[in-house]
């Protein structure tokens, strides 16, 4: 049985499941309906009455594509992909177009006691994400600063809004993907 994204999301909402990851190819984005891959919380896999999920083998690799909307063409274009293993919070690769980066390089500590997480942009500049509580914001918020401590991006969890400066737009894809990784790791307890 094939379910459309909106049907799956409605069912998941009723069941209270945790995560929906939709994987699209560029051609699928242009047509409707779009197929979805669902990955619920691990403990939900064994909920009585749910037979459609299996625990993937430990060596399985998941690929999540991310897209950027091109206002000139009116289409979504593939900006990159994340290749990750469900059994590990750090192993995996991120592809920003042709550039390939180890996932743990986008979430590294400067010191063992560090409360911020650093990454390098495609131009070699270093940036870091700081938890909101360390930057005078709410606990679930994040702020990204460059090596001169200038704010380039600010995530407000309450409104689910990422605000960027012009410097942030220069590293748009990296800013969005690294923010997503920070939020995901925080939710999983890997911060």
C-alpha positions as CSV (number, residue, x, y, z in Angstrom):
1,X,0.0,0.0,0.0
2,X,1.4,3.4,-1.0
3,X,0.7,6.3,1.2
4,X,1.0,10.0,0.3
5,X,3.1,12.2,2.5
6,X,0.1,14.1,3.9
7,X,-1.6,10.8,4.8
8,X,1.5,9.5,6.5
9,X,2.0,12.7,8.5
10,X,-1.7,12.7,9.5
11,X,-1.4,9.1,10.8
12,X,1.8,9.8,12.6
13,X,0.3,12.9,14.3
14,X,-2.6,10.7,15.6
15,X,-0.1,8.0,16.8
16,X,2.3,10.5,18.4
17,X,5.4,9.3,16.6
18,X,8.6,11.2,16.7
19,X,10.3,11.6,13.3
20,X,9.3,11.8,9.6
21,X,12.1,11.9,7.1
22,X,11.0,12.4,3.5
23,X,13.5,11.5,0.8
24,X,13.0,13.0,-2.5
25,X,14.7,12.9,-5.9
26,X,14.7,16.2,-7.9
27,X,12.2,14.7,-10.4
28,X,9.8,13.6,-7.6
29,X,9.8,17.1,-6.2
30,X,8.4,18.4,-9.5
31,X,5.4,16.0,-9.4
32,X,2.8,15.2,-6.8
33,X,2.3,13.0,-4.8
34,X,5.8,12.7,-3.2
35,X,6.7,9.4,-1.5
36,X,7.9,9.4,2.0
37,X,10.2,7.2,4.1
38,X,9.2,7.2,7.8
39,X,11.6,6.5,10.6
40,X,9.8,6.5,14.0
41,X,11.4,6.6,17.4
42,X,13.2,3.4,18.0
43,X,10.9,2.2,20.8
44,X,7.9,2.9,18.5
45,X,9.2,0.1,16.1
46,X,7.8,-2.5,18.4
47,X,4.5,-0.9,19.3
48,X,1.8,-3.6,19.2
49,X,-0.3,-3.5,16.1
50,X,2.4,-1.8,14.0
51,X,3.7,-4.3,11.5
52,X,5.0,-2.0,8.7
53,X,8.5,-1.2,10.3
54,X,11.6,-3.3,10.8
55,X,14.7,-2.4,12.7
56,X,17.3,-1.8,10.0
57,X,20.6,-3.7,10.2
58,X,23.4,-1.9,11.9
59,X,25.4,-1.5,8.7
60,X,22.5,0.2,6.9
61,X,23.1,3.7,5.6
62,X,20.4,6.3,5.3
63,X,20.6,9.1,2.8
64,X,18.7,12.4,3.5
65,X,18.8,14.9,0.6
66,X,18.5,18.6,1.1
67,X,17.2,21.0,-1.5
68,X,17.4,24.8,-2.2
69,X,14.7,26.6,-4.0
70,X,15.9,28.5,-7.1
71,X,13.8,31.6,-7.5
72,X,15.0,32.1,-11.1
73,X,13.8,28.7,-12.3
74,X,11.0,28.2,-9.8
75,X,12.3,24.8,-8.9
76,X,14.0,23.0,-6.0
77,X,17.6,22.0,-6.7
78,X,19.6,19.4,-4.8
79,X,22.0,21.2,-2.6
80,X,23.5,18.1,-1.0
81,X,22.9,15.0,1.1
82,X,23.6,13.5,4.4
83,X,24.7,9.8,4.5
84,X,24.3,8.5,8.1
85,X,24.1,5.4,10.1
86,X,21.1,5.0,12.5
87,X,23.4,3.2,15.0
88,X,25.8,6.2,15.4
89,X,25.4,9.9,16.2
90,X,28.7,10.9,14.7
91,X,29.5,8.6,11.8
92,X,28.5,9.7,8.4
93,X,29.2,12.1,5.6
94,X,27.7,15.4,4.5
95,X,27.9,16.3,0.8
96,X,27.6,20.0,0.0
97,X,27.4,19.7,-3.7
98,X,30.8,18.2,-4.7
99,X,32.4,18.9,-1.3
100,X,32.4,16.0,1.1
101,X,32.8,16.5,4.9
102,X,32.8,14.0,7.8
103,X,29.8,14.6,9.9
104,X,31.8,14.8,13.2
105,X,33.8,17.7,11.6
106,X,30.6,19.7,11.7
107,X,30.2,19.3,15.4
108,X,33.6,19.4,17.0
109,X,34.6,20.7,20.4
110,X,37.6,23.0,20.7
111,X,38.3,21.7,24.3
112,X,36.9,18.8,26.3
113,X,34.9,21.3,28.4
114,X,33.7,23.4,25.5
115,X,30.0,24.3,25.3
116,X,30.1,25.4,21.7
117,X,30.4,23.3,18.5
118,X,32.6,24.4,15.6
119,X,32.7,23.8,11.9
120,X,34.6,25.1,8.9
121,X,32.9,26.6,5.9
122,X,33.8,25.7,2.3
123,X,36.1,28.8,2.2
124,X,38.0,27.5,5.3
125,X,36.6,30.1,7.8
126,X,35.7,28.7,11.2
127,X,32.2,29.2,12.8
128,X,30.7,28.0,16.0
129,X,27.2,27.2,17.3
130,X,26.6,28.2,20.9
131,X,23.6,27.1,23.0
132,X,21.2,30.0,23.6
133,X,21.8,29.9,27.4
134,X,25.5,30.7,26.8
135,X,24.6,33.6,24.6
136,X,21.9,35.3,26.8
137,X,19.0,33.6,25.0
138,X,16.6,30.8,25.8
139,X,18.0,27.3,26.6
140,X,16.7,25.7,23.3
141,X,17.9,28.6,21.1
142,X,21.2,28.6,19.2
143,X,23.5,31.4,17.9
144,X,26.2,31.0,15.3
145,X,29.2,33.3,15.4
146,X,32.3,33.6,13.1
147,X,35.9,33.7,14.4
148,X,35.6,37.4,15.1
149,X,32.5,36.6,17.4
150,X,30.1,38.3,15.0
151,X,26.7,36.8,14.8
152,X,25.9,35.2,11.5
153,X,22.8,33.2,12.4
154,X,20.3,32.9,15.3
155,X,17.9,30.1,15.8
156,X,14.8,30.8,17.9
157,X,13.2,27.6,19.0
158,X,9.9,29.0,20.1
159,X,9.1,30.4,16.7
160,X,11.2,27.8,14.8
161,X,13.0,30.7,13.0
162,X,16.5,30.9,11.7
163,X,17.6,34.5,11.2
164,X,20.8,35.2,9.2
165,X,23.0,38.2,8.5
166,X,24.4,38.8,5.1
167,X,27.5,36.9,6.2
168,X,25.2,34.0,7.1
169,X,23.8,33.9,3.6
170,X,27.3,33.4,2.2
171,X,27.3,30.0,4.0
172,X,23.6,29.3,3.8
173,X,23.7,25.5,3.1
174,X,26.3,24.9,5.8
175,X,24.5,27.1,8.3
176,X,21.2,25.2,7.8
177,X,22.7,21.7,7.8
178,X,24.9,22.3,10.8
179,X,22.0,23.9,12.7
180,X,19.9,20.8,12.0
181,X,22.7,18.6,13.2
182,X,23.0,20.6,16.5
183,X,19.3,20.4,17.1
184,X,19.2,16.6,16.3
185,X,22.2,15.9,18.5
186,X,20.7,18.0,21.4
187,X,17.4,16.1,21.1
188,X,19.3,12.7,21.1
189,X,21.4,13.8,24.2
190,X,24.7,13.8,22.2
191,X,25.5,17.5,22.7
